[in-house]
Amino acid sequence: MKEGGDSMAEVITIGETMVCFSPDSLSPLRYVNRYHTRIAGAESNLAVGLAKLGHRAAWISRLGDDEFGRYVQNVVRAEGVDAESVHFDVKRPTGVMFKEKSCGETAVYYYRKNSAAAAMSPADLNEEDFRDASILHLTGITPVLSPSCRDTVFYALDLAERFGLDVSFDPNIRRKLWEGEDYSPLLRELCGRSRYLFMGKDEAAALYGTTEPEELFKRISGGADVERTIVVKDGANGAWAADRAQKVRLKPAACRCVDPIGAGDAFDAAFLAGVLEGK
């Protein structure tokens, strides 16, 4: 793990953050009159989680040069995340999503096609942001937004390799974004380039046909003796973590689930905080 300066981000993350409209009632959206506004984005969620745990995190993205875009940047900054490398797009809007709540379930509706974030390109990345960081965190959401977003992710991986950053990856499968395409091979490629890999149990089964961390390690590493930690998240049952030497069960914390959206991002943030602290 590299030692960065006190003002430099320890973790860099790249991805779209949207304005989220969350209703104040449990009913179909057609009957909702009032909403609360928040932000929603797996990568910024992780950055905020790390900041709350006392670590320096930077979030890179594109936002519309509109009021929603300024709102997103303001909220992220207020949480202690470095958002100085966010670019504002005068031609494309900030993405929006709506939550629909019912008893025990939450549905999500996206309005993000052709958003500013979908126009991210390698030109949006600054080498200096990577020079003193320790970890690059990516998800499987960003590379499926557009070809230019995919190019951005792979350029970020190249920069991480050049400057010695460990790569953290969560497939975060969002089939609504796949639009009939099969992005499984792409996600498996990104899994294979990660040092820290986080997957839900269902994602592990979908991508590799197994949910056993030890077997996942073998299938992803192909028998190579590599430094890699794989974590399989299983909701209320906790999680399992495995590397080339051992498998460890991570017991769940006692809690009441109000809304599962974002829980995996919070888990990833806590795990990476432990990594940064040498735990």
N, C-alpha and C positions, 0 to 999 in steps of 0.2 A: 504494500500500500504506500503510495507516494505521500510525502509531506508537503502540503501546499501552504501558501501564505495565508495569514489570518484573514485577508479580505477576499481571497479567491474561493470559488465554489468547490466543494468537495465532490458534489454530484451534479452532473448535467443531465437534463432530460429534455426531450424534443417531442412535441405533439400538439394536437388541437385542443383548445379549451373553448367551450361554448357557454352562452348564457342559458341557464336552466330555469324554466318556469315550473314551479312546484305548486300544485293546487292545495288549498287549505281544507279540502273535503275529500271524502272517500266516495267518488262517483265518477262516471264517464265524463270526459272532458266537455262533452256537449252541454253538460249541466253546470259546469264550473263558472263562477263569476269572478273569483279572486285568486290571485297567484302570489307566491313569494318568489323573488328572483335570487338565484344563487349562481355559482359557476359550476361547470362540470367538464372534467377532462382527466383521464387516467394519469397522464404524466404530471400535470400540475397538482393533482391530488397527492401524488407521491412526494413532490417537492414541498408542498405545504406540510405534509406529515413529517418529513425530515426537519424542516425548520422548527416545528413545534417540539421536536426532540433535541433541539440545540445544535443542529448541523446546518452547514451552508449549502444551499441548493440553488441552482440556476435553471430557469425554464426558457426554452427557445421555441418560438412559434411565429405565425403570421396571424394578424387580426385585421378585421375591416377597419378602415379609418372612419369609424362611426361611433355613436354613443355607446353601443354595446361593447365595442372593442375597448374603448377607454374604461368602461366599467370592469371588464375582465382584468385588464392590466392593474387597475387600482386595487381590486380585491386580492389579486395574487401578491402584489407588493405589500399590502397591509398585513399579510400573513408572514412576512419576513423573507420572501423568496426574491432572488435577483431576477428581474424581468427586463433588464436593460437590453437584452439581445432579441427582443420581440420587434418584428417589423410590421408596419401598418400599410395596408393595401387600399389604395384609393378607388380601385375598380371592383373589388369583391367584398361581400359582406361578412360579418362575423357570424359563425354558425349558431344555431338555436336548437334547443331540445325541450320537449315537454314531458313531464312525468304524469302518469295516470295511476292513482293509488286506489287499491281496493283492499279488502281484508286479507292481510298476509302476502300480498303480491304488489309488484310495481311494474307497470308497462312503460316503455320509453318510445317516444316518437322523435325522430331526427329531422331537422331542416338544415342540412349542412352541405348538400351537393353544390359544387362550384363555390364553396366558401373561400375566404382568404387563406385559411390553413391548407386547403387542397392545392394551393399554388406554391407551397413551400418548395424550395429548390436548394441545391448545394450552395448556391451563392449566398444563402441566408446564414450560413455557418461561418463563424470567425475562428480561425485557428487558435487565436490567443485565449479563447474561452476554454479550450481543451488542454492548454499547456500545463497547467498546475492542478487540474482536477484529478480525482482518484477513480471515479466510477462514471460511466455513461449508462443511463437507464433508458431503454426503449421498450415499446410495446408493439404488438401485432396490429394495432389500429392504424398507426401512421402510414406504413408502407402500402396499405390497400386503399388509401384515399385517392391516390392518383399516381401515374408513372413518375412525376417529378418528386412526389413525396417518397416514393420507393428509392429514387436516386439519392435523395437527401439522407435517408437512413443508411444506405451503403457508404456514402461519403463520410458520414459520422463514424461508422465502424472503421473506415480507413484512418481517420484522424485519431480515433481511440488507440488503434494499433501503433500508429506513429509516435504518439505521446505517452504510451504505456498505461492507458486507463483499462481497468477491468470493465467488462461489459455485463450489465444486468438486463435480463429480458423476461417479459411476461407476454405470452401470446395474446391474452385478452381478446379471445375470439368474439367478433361481432358479425354474425352471419348476415345481418341486415345490410352491412356495408359491402358484402361480397358480390351481391347482385348477380347470382348465378355462376360466378367464377369459383374455381377451387384454388384457394390460396394456401392450402396445406403444405405443398412443397416449399413455398417461400418461407412459411413460418418455421418449418423444420430446418431450413438453411440457417435462419437466424438463431434458432435454438442451438445449433451446432457451433455458433460463433460466440456463445455466451460463457461467462465465468460463473455467473449466478443466474439460475433459471427458475422461474416461479410459474407453476401451472395449477389450475384447478383440476380436480380429479376427472371431470368430464372432458377437459381439454387434453389431458394426458391420454385418455382413452381414444379421443378423436384423432390425435396426431400420431400416436405410436402404438395403439392397440393394447396398452397395459397401463395400470395405475400404480404398479410397484416401483418405488424410487430406485431400488437397486437395478431392476431390469431396465428402467428408463436410462439409467446411467450407461449401461452396456450398449443399448441401442443408439443412443445419441453420440457416445464417444467412439463407437465402433471398435472397442477393444484397446484403444489408445490410452496410454497412461497420462491423462491430462488433469489439470487442476480445474475442477468443476464441482459446484454444489447445486443439487437439484432439489427443489422443494415442491411437494404436492400438497395443495390445500384442499381440505375436505370439510369446509364449513364448521358446523357445530361440533364435529368430531376432531377438530384440531388439524394438524398437518404432520407430514413426514419430511425429513431432510436427509439426503444421502450424498456422500462424496465417494471417492475411490476406496476409502478405508472403513467407513461406518455408515449406519443408518440410525437416525435418532427421531423419536416421536416428540412432537411439540404439542403439549397439552393445550386445550382451548381455555380461554379466559371465560369466567362466568359472566354472562351478559344477556340482555333481552334484545333480540334483533328487531329493530324498527324498520329499517330499510337496508337491504343487503348491497345496494349499489354503492360502490366505492370501498367496500370492506376489504377486498383483495388488495387495493392500492395502499390502504392503511397498513395491512399486513406486510407488504413488500417494503414499505418505508421503515417499519420497525425492525425488520430483519436487516436491512442495509445499515441502519443506525448501529445495530449490534456489530456488524462487520467493521464499520468505521471505528468503533470503540474497541476492536480487538477481542470481542466476546465470542 
